[in-house]
Amino acid sequence: MRDSDGDGAPARLPPLAELLLLQRLSKPGRAAAVTLVAALAVGWGFAALALHEHELHVHPAGSGLGPLGPIFEAAASPLTAWPGWVAAAILGLSAVRLRRGPVEPPAGRGDAARLSAAEIRRGLRREYTLARLILVVVSVLALADVARLAVSGIAALLDVAGAGDGLPWMGVEAGGLLAAGTILGAWVLTFREQIDRLGALPAVRRAGRRRARAR
């Protein structure tokens, strides 16, 4: 990728803020957003543990929350542990395919041969935004699961009743979501690199480099 200053120097990897759709926020805004998400994840960890204890003591048959009752009663099980790993495997194959082959025209845009270069670039930018949105969702889910694992693990060490139930499966579940998020991040980076070669991304000026030249 070449930057907008036209010096031909390779660009750095996109900042994490761009991948997580936070690039338009100020630094304090990004810090506030990350802090809020982390706080919500920890809150979910405590809420999930409380719901698990509620199901064990008040509704032992798993009927307190309708269809969700058995899930919270078991805390974690093979039923909840496999989706992340399956998603990671599928994303891994897709990432390898994307890296080895050319980027495909944007989906759902009709016959690619009849699209103008500008239309293809717009479609690819939309796909890049959608991919980053999915990455944000998966990252938040992984963070929430890791927070739940941490809260339950600490509670189990403190001998809180029921906190250790399904803890190994909870770790497998969190690991699957982390793996899926990591591989999806690699996919997004590869996709970004490819569409940038096609000129689908707007050039990014490096203020620091301009200031250095001005001196």
HELIX and SHEET records of a PDB file:
HELIX    1   1 LEU A   16  LEU A   19  1                                   4    
HELIX    2   2 LYS A   27  HIS A   57  1                                  31    
HELIX    3   3 GLY A   66  LEU A   68  5                                   3    
HELIX    4   4 GLY A   69  ALA A   74  1                                   6    
HELIX    5   5 PRO A   78  ARG A  100  1                                  23    
HELIX    6   6 ALA A  112  ARG A  114  5                                   3    
HELIX    7   7 ALA A  117  LEU A  157  1                                  41    
HELIX    8   8 LEU A  167  ARG A  197  1                                  31    
HELIX    9   9 ALA A  207  ALA A  214  1                                   8    
END                                                                             
